[in-house]
């Protein structure tokens, strides 16, 4: 009897989940400077004109699989589109984003993924009537590094960014200067063995030298001219999550850091509803015209 009940319950849950996501997913491609990029675009049912857009960047060697991140359900609840671009392969055969890893810079590899991202956003705005102002970026790992790079190079395009397990490469910190304040929200595990919480100033991991997570976030806290921290612990699912919210910034802009205590290199969806927290942060910077 318990087995039958479990099967029925599972079917009900599956059907409820399937019916909840009634939007459309389209797959297309875009050529930019000799490279072909594919992307998925999710649009909730009855998405209004001028809706916000969230661009989600995958990690190094990963494929753009929307179901991994749970953002479509969040888009259904809050009414925004989500684009999942896929980075072309590098000379190692890995789908990725060019953020200046050492092994890329040593080969003088210069694919312009930032330029592509700008072209993609403008294309989606024209094609689907999406907002010109409410554009946001998030990403995991290598995709998180893209968020940091876009904050440096294209702050006029993205209203806020939210890297997950992302890094600031030391070359970014040395060679780039933030043009303006950009709200930033980093989610990162303290036991991440790939993107080390404490940074890698000796390039032991082979990606290149990079800052510690608190230092990287601290840079943007200073750029946004935040004045103080609000600290709280979130309800525990698996690992303890300490929310560091730096507030009082320019025009109300904030910088957040969610410290996943003992968390690893993951999307952290077992510790919290990552997509919902990211959207709650983005929603603070929605504008209407």
Sine and cosine of phi, psi and omega as CSV:
sin_phi,cos_phi,sin_psi,cos_psi,sin_omega,cos_omega
0.00,0.00,-0.67,0.74,-0.01,-1.00
-0.90,0.43,-0.62,0.79,0.00,-1.00
-0.90,0.44,-0.70,0.71,0.03,-1.00
-0.88,0.48,-0.69,0.72,0.02,-1.00
-0.87,0.49,-0.65,0.76,-0.01,-1.00
-0.90,0.43,-0.66,0.75,0.01,-1.00
-0.90,0.44,-0.72,0.69,0.02,-1.00
-0.87,0.50,-0.69,0.72,0.00,-1.00
-0.88,0.47,-0.65,0.76,0.00,-1.00
-0.90,0.43,-0.66,0.75,0.02,-1.00
-0.89,0.45,-0.68,0.73,0.01,-1.00
-0.88,0.47,-0.70,0.71,0.00,-1.00
-0.89,0.46,-0.69,0.73,0.00,-1.00
-0.87,0.49,-0.73,0.68,-0.02,-1.00
-0.90,0.44,-0.64,0.77,0.00,-1.00
-0.90,0.43,-0.65,0.76,0.01,-1.00
-0.92,0.40,-0.68,0.73,-0.03,-1.00
-0.90,0.43,-0.67,0.74,-0.04,-1.00
-0.96,0.29,-0.41,0.91,-0.02,-1.00
-0.93,0.37,-0.54,0.84,-0.01,-1.00
-0.98,-0.17,1.00,0.04,-0.07,-1.00
-0.97,-0.24,0.21,0.98,0.00,-1.00
-0.98,0.22,-0.04,-1.00,-0.02,-1.00
-0.93,-0.37,0.65,-0.76,0.08,-1.00
-0.91,-0.41,0.86,-0.51,0.03,-1.00
-0.90,-0.44,0.49,-0.87,0.04,-1.00
-0.85,-0.53,0.73,-0.68,-0.06,-1.00
-0.51,-0.86,0.00,-1.00,0.02,-1.00
-0.67,-0.74,0.34,-0.94,-0.03,-1.00
-0.59,-0.81,0.77,-0.64,0.05,-1.00
-1.00,0.00,0.68,-0.73,0.06,-1.00
-0.52,-0.86,0.88,-0.47,0.05,-1.00
0.75,0.66,0.74,0.67,0.10,-1.00
1.00,0.07,-0.03,1.00,0.01,-1.00
-0.91,-0.42,0.60,-0.80,0.06,-1.00
-0.97,-0.25,0.85,-0.52,0.03,-1.00
-0.95,-0.31,0.73,-0.69,0.14,-0.99
-0.98,-0.17,0.38,-0.93,0.02,-1.00
-0.43,-0.90,0.46,-0.89,0.15,-0.99
-0.96,-0.29,0.61,-0.79,0.08,-1.00
-0.80,-0.60,0.85,-0.53,0.06,-1.00
-0.97,-0.25,0.79,-0.61,0.05,-1.00
-0.81,-0.59,0.88,-0.47,0.04,-1.00
-0.86,0.51,0.38,-0.93,0.06,-1.00
-0.88,0.48,0.66,-0.75,0.01,-1.00
0.87,0.50,0.56,0.83,0.06,-1.00
-0.89,0.46,0.81,-0.59,-0.06,-1.00
-0.96,0.29,0.32,-0.95,0.14,-0.99
-0.87,0.49,0.56,-0.83,0.04,-1.00
0.92,0.39,0.51,0.86,-0.01,-1.00
-0.96,0.28,0.45,-0.89,0.07,-1.00
-0.91,0.42,0.33,-0.94,0.05,-1.00
-0.77,-0.63,0.74,-0.68,0.13,-0.99
-0.92,-0.40,0.80,-0.60,0.06,-1.00
-0.98,-0.19,0.81,-0.58,-0.07,-1.00
-0.93,-0.38,0.89,-0.46,-0.04,-1.00
-0.98,-0.18,0.76,-0.65,0.00,-1.00
-0.98,0.19,0.12,-0.99,0.00,-1.00
-1.00,0.05,0.09,-1.00,-0.02,-1.00
-0.91,0.42,0.80,-0.60,0.00,-1.00
0.98,0.19,-0.04,1.00,-0.01,-1.00
-1.00,-0.03,0.28,-0.96,0.10,-1.00
-0.96,-0.28,0.42,-0.91,-0.04,-1.00
-0.98,0.18,1.00,0.03,-0.02,-1.00
-0.94,-0.33,0.98,-0.20,-0.08,-1.00
-0.82,0.57,-0.55,0.83,-0.08,-1.00
-0.92,0.40,-0.27,0.96,-0.03,-1.00
-0.94,0.33,-0.41,0.91,-0.25,-0.97
-0.95,-0.32,-0.24,0.97,0.04,-1.00
0.94,0.34,0.26,0.97,-0.06,-1.00
-0.98,0.21,-0.42,0.91,-0.03,-1.00
-0.90,0.44,-0.65,0.76,0.03,-1.00
-0.90,0.43,-0.60,0.80,0.05,-1.00
-0.92,0.39,-0.63,0.78,0.04,-1.00
-0.89,0.46,-0.63,0.77,0.05,-1.00
-0.87,0.48,-0.66,0.75,-0.05,-1.00
-0.95,0.33,-0.55,0.84,-0.17,-0.98
-0.90,-0.44,-0.13,0.99,0.13,-0.99
0.98,0.21,0.86,0.51,0.11,-0.99
-0.62,-0.78,0.33,-0.94,0.05,-1.00
-1.00,-0.05,0.48,-0.88,0.05,-1.00
-0.80,-0.60,0.79,-0.62,0.06,-1.00
-0.93,-0.36,0.72,-0.69,0.01,-1.00
-0.88,-0.47,1.00,0.04,0.04,-1.00
-0.97,0.25,0.40,-0.92,0.07,-1.00
-0.89,-0.46,0.82,-0.57,0.04,-1.00
-0.95,0.30,0.69,-0.72,0.10,-0.99
-0.87,0.49,0.25,-0.97,-0.04,-1.00
-0.97,0.26,0.55,-0.83,0.12,-0.99
-1.00,0.01,-0.16,-0.99,-0.05,-1.00
-0.95,0.33,-0.14,0.99,0.13,-0.99
-1.00,-0.04,-0.02,1.00,-0.01,-1.00
0.99,0.13,0.28,0.96,-0.06,-1.00
-0.97,-0.25,0.80,-0.60,0.16,-0.99
-0.88,0.48,0.75,-0.66,-0.10,-0.99
-0.26,-0.97,0.01,-1.00,0.09,-1.00
-0.87,-0.50,0.68,-0.73,-0.05,-1.00
-0.99,0.15,0.98,-0.19,0.01,-1.00
-0.90,-0.45,0.22,0.98,0.08,-1.00
0.99,0.11,0.62,0.78,0.15,-0.99
-0.89,0.45,0.44,-0.90,-0.05,-1.00
-0.83,0.56,-0.71,0.70,-0.05,-1.00
-0.93,0.36,-0.33,0.94,0.13,-0.99
-0.99,0.14,-0.70,0.71,-0.01,-1.00
-0.91,0.41,-0.58,0.82,0.03,-1.00
-0.89,0.46,-0.51,0.86,0.03,-1.00
-1.00,-0.05,0.09,1.00,-0.01,-1.00
0.84,0.54,0.63,0.78,-0.02,-1.00
-0.99,0.14,0.85,-0.53,-0.19,-0.98
-0.79,-0.61,0.57,0.82,0.04,-1.00
-0.88,0.48,0.74,-0.67,-0.13,-0.99
-1.00,-0.05,0.99,0.15,0.01,-1.00
-0.97,0.24,-0.42,0.91,0.08,-1.00
-0.92,0.38,-0.71,0.71,0.05,-1.00
-0.88,0.48,-0.67,0.75,0.06,-1.00
-0.86,0.51,-0.70,0.71,-0.04,-1.00
-0.85,0.52,-0.69,0.73,0.03,-1.00
-0.89,0.45,-0.68,0.73,0.03,-1.00
-0.89,0.46,-0.68,0.74,0.01,-1.00
-0.87,0.49,-0.73,0.68,-0.02,-1.00
-0.87,0.49,-0.73,0.69,0.00,-1.00
-0.89,0.46,-0.63,0.78,0.04,-1.00
-0.88,0.47,-0.72,0.70,-0.02,-1.00
-0.92,0.39,-0.58,0.81,0.05,-1.00
-0.88,0.47,-0.70,0.71,-0.01,-1.00
-0.94,0.34,-0.70,0.72,-0.13,-0.99
-0.95,0.32,-0.57,0.82,-0.14,-0.99
-0.86,-0.52,0.12,0.99,0.05,-1.00
0.91,0.41,0.56,0.83,-0.01,-1.00
-0.99,0.14,0.28,-0.96,-0.10,-0.99
-0.87,0.50,0.58,-0.82,0.10,-1.00
-1.00,0.06,-0.31,0.95,-0.08,-1.00
-0.95,-0.31,-0.61,0.79,-0.16,-0.99
-1.00,-0.06,0.95,0.32,0.00,-1.00
-0.90,-0.43,0.76,-0.65,-0.08,-1.00
-0.73,-0.68,0.40,-0.92,0.01,-1.00
-0.76,-0.65,0.67,-0.74,0.16,-0.99
-0.66,-0.75,0.23,-0.97,0.00,-1.00
0.00,-1.00,0.35,-0.94,-0.01,-1.00
-0.94,-0.33,0.72,-0.69,0.12,-0.99
0.86,0.51,-0.90,-0.43,0.07,-1.00
-0.80,0.59,-0.58,0.82,0.09,-1.00
-0.93,0.38,-0.51,0.86,0.10,-0.99
-0.92,0.39,-0.63,0.78,0.07,-1.00
-0.88,0.47,-0.59,0.80,0.07,-1.00
-0.87,0.50,-0.62,0.79,0.02,-1.00
-0.88,0.47,-0.71,0.70,0.04,-1.00
-0.88,0.47,-0.68,0.73,-0.03,-1.00
-0.90,0.43,-0.65,0.76,0.04,-1.00
-0.92,0.40,-0.57,0.82,0.05,-1.00
-0.89,0.46,-0.63,0.78,0.06,-1.00
-0.93,0.36,-0.74,0.68,-0.24,-0.97
-0.99,-0.12,-0.45,0.89,-0.07,-1.00
-0.73,-0.68,0.79,0.62,-0.02,-1.00
-0.93,0.38,-0.34,0.94,0.02,-1.00
-0.96,0.27,-0.31,0.95,-0.05,-1.00
-1.00,-0.08,-0.62,0.79,-0.10,-1.00
-0.96,-0.27,0.82,-0.58,-0.04,-1.00
-0.96,0.29,-0.42,0.91,0.03,-1.00
-0.21,-0.98,0.38,-0.92,0.03,-1.00
-0.74,-0.68,0.44,-0.90,-0.03,-1.00
-0.62,-0.79,0.99,0.11,0.07,-1.00
-0.96,0.29,0.60,-0.80,0.08,-1.00
-0.86,-0.51,0.83,-0.55,-0.09,-1.00
0.82,0.57,0.57,0.82,-0.03,-1.00
-0.99,-0.13,0.20,-0.98,-0.07,-1.00
-0.71,-0.71,0.40,-0.92,0.26,-0.97
-0.97,-0.25,0.92,-0.38,0.06,-1.00
-0.91,0.42,0.56,-0.83,-0.04,-1.00
-0.87,0.48,-0.55,0.83,0.02,-1.00
-0.88,0.47,-0.58,0.81,0.05,-1.00
-0.87,0.49,-0.75,0.67,-0.04,-1.00
-0.89,0.45,-0.61,0.79,-0.04,-1.00
-0.98,0.19,-0.62,0.78,-0.20,-0.98
-0.98,-0.21,-0.34,0.94,-0.08,-1.00
-0.93,-0.37,0.49,-0.87,0.07,-1.00
-0.81,-0.59,0.79,-0.61,0.01,-1.00
-0.86,0.51,0.77,-0.64,-0.04,-1.00
-0.99,0.16,-0.47,0.88,-0.01,-1.00
-0.31,-0.95,0.18,-0.98,0.02,-1.00
-0.93,0.36,0.70,-0.71,0.06,-1.00
-0.71,-0.70,0.85,-0.52,0.08,-1.00
-0.86,0.50,0.69,-0.72,-0.08,-1.00
-0.67,-0.74,0.63,-0.78,-0.03,-1.00
-0.71,-0.71,0.94,-0.33,0.02,-1.00
-0.97,-0.24,0.70,-0.71,0.12,-0.99
-0.89,-0.46,0.82,-0.57,-0.16,-0.99
-0.44,-0.90,0.67,-0.75,0.04,-1.00
-1.00,0.06,0.65,-0.76,-0.02,-1.00
-0.96,0.27,-0.26,0.97,0.02,-1.00
-0.93,-0.36,0.46,0.89,0.04,-1.00
-0.94,0.35,0.88,-0.48,-0.05,-1.00
-1.00,0.01,-0.16,0.99,0.01,-1.00
-0.99,-0.15,-0.76,0.65,0.04,-1.00
-0.92,-0.39,1.00,0.02,-0.21,-0.98
-0.90,0.44,0.73,-0.68,0.05,-1.00
-0.83,0.56,-0.64,0.77,-0.07,-1.00
-1.00,0.09,0.04,1.00,0.00,-1.00
0.99,0.13,0.02,-1.00,-0.01,-1.00
-0.61,-0.79,0.96,0.27,-0.07,-1.00
-0.94,0.34,-0.21,0.98,0.00,-1.00
-0.96,-0.28,0.05,1.00,-0.03,-1.00
0.83,0.55,0.71,0.70,0.04,-1.00
-0.93,0.37,-0.56,0.83,-0.05,-1.00
-0.98,0.20,-0.26,0.97,0.04,-1.00
1.00,0.00,-0.08,1.00,0.02,-1.00
-0.98,0.17,-0.40,0.92,-0.16,-0.99
0.84,-0.54,0.29,-0.96,0.04,-1.00
-0.92,0.39,0.62,-0.78,0.07,-1.00
-0.53,-0.85,0.37,-0.93,-0.07,-1.00
-0.96,0.26,0.35,-0.94,0.19,-0.98
-0.92,0.39,0.40,-0.92,0.00,-1.00
-0.87,0.48,-0.74,0.67,0.03,-1.00
-0.86,0.51,-0.59,0.81,0.01,-1.00
-0.93,0.36,-0.68,0.73,0.00,-1.00
-0.88,0.47,-0.72,0.70,0.03,-1.00
-0.92,0.39,-0.60,0.80,0.02,-1.00
-0.88,0.48,-0.56,0.83,0.05,-1.00
-0.85,0.52,-0.75,0.66,-0.03,-1.00
-0.96,0.29,-0.46,0.89,0.13,-0.99
-0.88,0.48,-0.64,0.77,0.03,-1.00
-0.95,0.31,-0.67,0.75,0.01,-1.00
-0.87,0.48,-0.65,0.76,0.02,-1.00
-0.99,0.17,-0.06,1.00,0.04,-1.00
0.83,0.56,0.70,0.72,0.06,-1.00
-0.94,0.34,0.57,-0.82,-0.13,-0.99
-0.98,-0.21,-0.47,0.88,-0.04,-1.00
-0.37,-0.93,0.17,-0.98,-0.07,-1.00
-0.93,-0.36,0.67,-0.74,0.22,-0.98
-0.94,-0.33,0.85,-0.52,-0.08,-1.00
-0.90,-0.44,0.70,-0.71,0.04,-1.00
-0.49,-0.87,0.39,-0.92,0.08,-1.00
-0.97,-0.25,0.75,-0.67,0.00,-1.00
-0.99,0.11,0.38,-0.93,0.06,-1.00
-0.83,0.56,0.70,-0.71,-0.12,-0.99
-0.99,0.15,0.79,-0.61,0.21,-0.98
-0.99,-0.17,-0.80,0.60,0.04,-1.00
-0.75,-0.66,-0.95,0.31,0.07,-1.00
-1.00,-0.09,0.44,-0.90,0.08,-1.00
-0.93,0.37,0.68,-0.73,0.03,-1.00
-0.88,-0.47,0.87,-0.50,0.05,-1.00
-0.97,-0.24,0.87,-0.49,0.01,-1.00
-1.00,-0.06,0.89,-0.46,0.11,-0.99
-0.97,-0.23,0.94,-0.35,-0.02,-1.00
-0.92,-0.40,0.92,-0.40,-0.01,-1.00
-0.99,-0.10,0.89,-0.45,-0.19,-0.98
-0.85,-0.53,-0.01,-1.00,0.03,-1.00
0.98,0.20,0.35,0.94,-0.06,-1.00
-0.99,0.16,-0.01,-1.00,0.02,-1.00
-0.83,0.56,0.81,-0.59,0.01,-1.00
0.80,0.61,0.54,0.84,0.05,-1.00
0.98,0.20,0.17,0.99,-0.02,-1.00
-0.96,0.28,0.62,-0.78,-0.07,-1.00
-0.82,-0.57,0.30,-0.95,0.10,-0.99
-0.77,-0.63,0.81,-0.59,-0.03,-1.00
-0.89,-0.45,0.55,-0.84,0.15,-0.99
-0.72,-0.69,0.88,-0.48,0.12,-0.99
-0.99,-0.13,0.92,-0.38,0.00,-1.00
-1.00,-0.03,0.94,-0.33,0.02,-1.00
-1.00,0.02,0.98,-0.21,-0.09,-1.00
-0.91,0.41,0.86,-0.51,-0.04,-1.00
0.93,0.36,0.18,0.98,0.04,-1.00
-0.96,0.27,0.48,-0.88,-0.02,-1.00
-0.98,-0.18,-0.38,-0.92,-0.05,-1.00
-1.00,0.02,1.00,0.07,-0.10,-1.00
-0.51,-0.86,0.10,-1.00,0.09,-1.00
-0.96,0.27,-0.14,0.99,0.06,-1.00
0.91,0.42,0.39,0.92,-0.04,-1.00
-0.96,0.27,-0.19,0.98,0.11,-0.99
-1.00,0.09,-0.19,0.98,-0.01,-1.00
-0.98,-0.19,-0.45,0.89,0.00,-1.00
-0.24,-0.97,0.23,-0.97,0.09,-1.00
-0.98,0.20,1.00,0.03,-0.15,-0.99
-0.86,0.51,-0.74,0.67,-0.04,-1.00
-0.87,0.50,-0.65,0.76,0.00,-1.00
-0.92,0.40,-0.67,0.74,0.02,-1.00
-0.92,0.40,-0.64,0.77,0.03,-1.00
-0.90,0.45,-0.70,0.71,-0.01,-1.00
-0.92,0.39,-0.60,0.80,0.05,-1.00
-0.86,0.51,-0.57,0.82,0.07,-1.00
-0.94,0.33,-0.75,0.67,0.01,-1.00
-0.86,0.51,-0.64,0.77,-0.09,-1.00
-0.88,0.48,-0.36,0.93,0.04,-1.00
-0.92,0.40,-0.32,0.95,-0.11,-0.99
-0.89,-0.46,0.33,0.94,0.11,-0.99
-0.94,0.34,0.67,-0.74,0.05,-1.00
-0.84,-0.54,0.46,-0.89,0.05,-1.00
-0.83,-0.55,0.60,-0.80,0.03,-1.00
-0.71,-0.70,0.00,0.00,0.00,0.00
